[in-house]
Amino acid sequence: MSDPLGEALHLLRMSGTFYCRNELTEPWGLTMPDMADCLWFHVLTSGRCDVEVDGEITSLEPGDVLLVPGGQSHRLFHGEAESPLVTTLPHTFETSNYAILRHGAGGAMTHLVCGAVRFDDPAAKHLVDVLPHMLCVRRADDMRATIDLMAAEARTLRPGGEAVITRLADVLVIQTIRSWLATDPAARTGWLGALQDQQIGRALALIHRDPAQPWTVERLAHQTAMSRSAFAARFTGLVGEPAMRYVTRWRMHVAMNRLRDRDSTVSEIARGLGYESEAAFSRAFKRIVGVSPGQARAG
């Protein structure tokens, strides 16, 4: 069995909401809008850039990558300048979700690649949810080649450049998260720490792979070669909630994705997640999510 944390990283498949190659001349400023359920990323390929997230300011150097995992509004700037909402500025759209923005007062040039991406798999979403509100990785050796390629594409947009930059951006997002997981002590606590625990990590991986199984505490304990009481206590201590509540909540994460796809009826989703009736599924869904499956699909 591969490690559960590695499986979560494997599921970090992104659907790009918006990518933008920015040519910014000092002094300049931009405000990025709030993008619920998305992760913002910024790759500085040349020049200087300051980022303000929730009142905290970080200065970027060329080759740095910064993520705003919660997708909240934040400000990018360098020098004394107003920071208009980026969506109010004129863009040159190469495709429906890739644009070039030229903005600033005519001074020294900064090249910045930005984007908002969404993760669809529940394990990937959960991983992103536990990341810090701002995550910055300084130019790391294992990311240098990717950043250099992106910088070359950003300097001169050649045929196919949009495809190259968006794919490189997705790779950099994963590399940045992986770098944080490997170096920050916070990545060894809570749900992330549980994923890295030999026994509880195995239980989590089993739940993630097949949430429709009729899981019980006894069955999960048996799969991890632990006694029922020891497993229940260790699971709650590491994950922060009892095992069966986690199983139910995970099923609802999966259900939310399937409801968005609109390819299945609520009854089919209920059966696919191991519920004997649509009513039982709907009760569990409303208890965890707060609204009925029909309301969630409509929203």
C-alpha positions in Angstrom: 0.0 0.0 0.0 1.4 3.4 -0.9 1.5 6.0 1.9 -1.8 7.8 2.6 -0.2 11.2 2.5 1.3 10.3 -0.9 -2.2 9.3 -2.1 -3.6 12.7 -1.0 -0.9 14.4 -3.0 -1.6 12.2 -6.0 -5.2 13.4 -5.9 -4.2 17.1 -6.2 -5.6 17.4 -9.7 -6.6 20.9 -10.5 -9.2 22.5 -12.7 -7.9 26.0 -13.6 -10.4 28.7 -13.0 -8.2 31.5 -14.1 -4.6 32.1 -15.1 -3.0 35.4 -15.8 0.5 36.5 -17.0 1.1 40.0 -15.6 3.5 42.6 -17.0 3.6 45.2 -14.2 5.6 48.5 -14.2 6.4 50.3 -10.9 4.7 51.6 -9.0 1.8 49.2 -9.3 -0.9 47.5 -7.2 -3.6 44.9 -7.6 -6.3 43.5 -5.4 -7.2 39.9 -6.1 -10.9 39.0 -5.5 -12.2 36.5 -3.0 -12.5 33.1 -4.8 -14.4 30.7 -2.6 -13.4 27.0 -2.9 -10.2 28.1 -4.9 -6.5 28.4 -4.2 -4.7 31.5 -5.4 -1.1 31.1 -6.5 1.5 33.6 -7.5 4.9 32.9 -9.2 7.3 35.9 -9.4 9.6 35.3 -12.4 11.3 38.8 -12.5 11.1 42.1 -10.6 9.8 42.7 -7.1 6.4 42.1 -5.5 4.9 42.5 -2.0 1.8 40.5 -1.0 -0.6 41.4 1.8 -2.8 38.6 3.1 -5.0 39.3 6.2 -2.8 42.2 7.2 0.4 40.2 6.9 2.9 41.5 4.3 5.5 39.2 2.6 8.1 40.4 0.1 8.7 38.0 -2.9 12.0 37.7 -4.8 12.2 36.2 -8.4 11.7 32.4 -8.2 9.5 32.6 -5.1 6.1 30.9 -5.1 3.2 32.0 -2.9 -0.1 30.3 -2.3 -3.2 31.6 -0.7 -5.0 28.3 -0.1 -8.3 29.8 1.2 -8.8 31.9 -1.9 -9.5 35.0 0.1 -9.0 38.5 -1.3 -5.5 39.9 -1.0 -3.3 42.6 -2.4 -0.2 42.5 -4.6 1.9 45.7 -5.0 5.3 47.3 -5.3 5.8 51.0 -4.5 3.2 53.5 -3.5 0.2 53.0 -5.8 -3.5 52.3 -5.7 -4.5 48.7 -5.8 -7.7 48.4 -8.0 -9.6 45.1 -8.1 -7.9 43.1 -10.8 -11.2 42.2 -12.5 -11.8 45.9 -13.2 -8.7 46.3 -15.3 -8.5 45.6 -19.1 -7.1 42.2 -19.9 -6.0 40.6 -23.2 -7.7 37.2 -23.2 -5.8 34.4 -25.1 -8.4 31.9 -24.1 -11.5 31.9 -21.9 -9.5 31.3 -18.8 -6.0 32.7 -19.7 -5.2 36.4 -19.9 -2.4 38.9 -20.2 -2.5 42.0 -17.9 -0.4 45.0 -18.5 -0.6 47.6 -15.7 1.4 50.1 -13.8 3.0 53.6 -14.0 5.8 52.8 -16.5 8.8 52.1 -14.2 10.8 49.0 -13.7 9.2 45.8 -15.0 7.8 42.9 -12.9 6.7 39.6 -14.4 4.2 37.7 -12.3 2.1 34.6 -13.2 -1.0 34.3 -11.1 -3.9 31.9 -11.1 -6.9 30.5 -9.2 -7.4 26.7 -9.2 -10.0 24.4 -7.8 -9.5 20.9 -6.4 -12.4 18.4 -7.0 -11.4 15.3 -5.0 -12.5 15.4 -1.3 -9.0 14.2 -0.1 -7.4 17.0 -2.1 -9.9 19.6 -0.8 -9.3 18.4 2.8 -5.5 18.7 2.3 -5.9 22.3 1.0 -8.2 23.2 3.9 -5.6 22.4 6.5 -2.8 24.5 4.8 -1.9 27.8 6.4 -3.6 31.0 5.2 -0.5 32.0 3.3 2.2 29.6 2.1 5.5 30.9 0.6 8.3 28.8 -0.7 11.5 30.6 -1.5 13.3 29.5 -4.7 14.1 25.9 -3.8 16.5 23.7 -5.8 13.9 21.1 -6.6 11.6 23.8 -8.1 14.2 25.8 -10.0 13.9 24.1 -13.3 10.1 24.5 -13.3 10.3 28.2 -12.4 13.1 28.8 -15.0 10.8 27.3 -17.7 7.9 29.4 -16.6 10.1 32.5 -16.6 11.2 31.8 -20.2 7.6 31.4 -21.3 6.4 34.5 -19.5 9.1 36.7 -21.1 7.9 36.0 -24.6 4.5 34.3 -25.2 5.2 31.9 -28.0 2.7 29.6 -29.7 1.5 27.1 -27.1 2.8 29.3 -24.3 -0.6 29.4 -22.6 -0.7 25.6 -22.3 2.9 25.5 -21.1 2.4 28.1 -18.4 -0.8 26.7 -17.0 0.7 23.2 -16.8 3.9 24.5 -15.2 1.8 26.5 -12.7 -0.1 23.3 -11.7 3.2 21.5 -11.1 4.5 24.4 -9.0 1.4 24.4 -6.8 1.9 20.7 -6.0 5.7 21.2 -5.5 5.0 24.1 -3.1 2.6 22.1 -1.0 5.0 19.1 -1.0 7.8 21.4 0.2 5.7 22.7 3.0 4.7 19.2 4.1 8.3 18.1 4.2 9.6 21.1 6.2 7.0 22.6 8.4 6.3 21.0 11.9 2.6 22.0 11.5 2.4 19.4 8.7 2.9 16.6 11.3 -0.1 17.5 13.4 -3.9 17.1 13.1 -5.3 15.4 10.0 -2.0 15.6 8.2 -0.2 14.0 11.1 -2.9 11.3 11.2 -2.3 10.5 7.6 1.4 9.9 8.4 0.6 7.6 11.3 1.2 4.0 10.3 -2.1 2.7 11.7 -4.5 5.6 11.6 -3.1 6.6 8.2 -4.0 3.1 6.9 -7.6 3.5 8.3 -8.0 6.9 6.7 -6.7 5.6 3.3 -9.3 2.7 3.5 -12.1 5.2 4.2 -11.0 7.5 1.4 -10.7 4.7 -1.2 -14.0 3.1 -0.5 -16.4 5.2 1.6 -19.4 3.0 0.7 -18.0 0.1 2.7 -20.0 -0.7 5.9 -17.3 0.6 8.1 -17.5 0.1 11.8 -15.0 0.9 14.6 -14.4 -2.8 15.0 -13.7 -3.4 11.3 -11.3 -0.5 11.0 -9.5 -1.6 14.2 -9.1 -5.1 12.8 -7.7 -3.6 9.5 -5.1 -1.7 11.5 -4.3 -4.6 13.9 -5.4 -2.7 17.0 -7.9 -3.3 19.7 -11.2 -1.5 19.3 -10.7 0.8 22.3 -7.1 1.6 21.4 -8.0 2.4 17.8 -11.0 4.6 18.8 -8.9 6.6 21.3 -6.0 7.0 18.9 -8.2 7.9 15.9 -10.1 10.6 17.9 -6.8 11.9 19.4 -5.1 12.3 16.0 -8.0 13.3 13.7 -10.0 15.3 16.2 -13.3 13.5 15.9 -14.5 9.9 16.3 -14.0 7.4 13.5 -17.6 6.9 12.6 -18.3 10.6 12.4 -15.3 11.0 10.1 -16.7 8.2 7.9 -20.1 9.9 7.6 -18.5 13.3 7.0 -16.3 11.9 4.3 -19.2 10.3 2.6 -20.9 13.7 2.5 -17.8 15.3 1.0 -18.0 12.7 -1.8 -21.7 13.2 -2.1 -21.3 17.0 -2.6 -19.0 16.3 -5.5 -21.4 13.9 -7.1 -24.3 16.3 -6.6 -22.3 19.0 -8.5 -21.8 16.7 -11.4 -25.5 16.3 -11.8 -25.0 12.9 -13.6 -26.6 10.9 -10.8 -29.9 11.1 -8.9 -29.9 11.5 -5.1 -31.1 7.9 -4.8 -28.2 6.7 -6.9 -25.7 8.7 -4.9 -27.2 7.3 -1.7 -26.8 3.7 -2.9 -23.3 4.4 -4.2 -22.3 5.5 -0.7 -23.7 2.5 1.1 -27.0 3.8 2.3 -30.0 1.5 2.1 -32.5 4.3 1.5 -32.5 7.8 0.1 -34.2 9.0 3.3 -31.3 7.7 5.5 -28.8 9.3 3.3 -30.7 12.6 3.2 -30.9 12.7 7.0 -27.2 12.1 7.4 -26.4 14.7 4.7 -28.6 17.4 6.3 -27.0 16.6 9.7 -23.5 17.1 8.4 -23.9 19.7 5.7 -26.9 21.7 7.1 -29.1 21.5 4.0 -30.8 18.8 2.1 -29.2 17.1 -0.9 -31.7 18.8 -3.2 -30.9 22.3 -1.7 -27.2 21.6 -2.0 -27.6 20.6 -5.7 -29.7 23.7 -6.4 -27.1 25.9 -4.8 
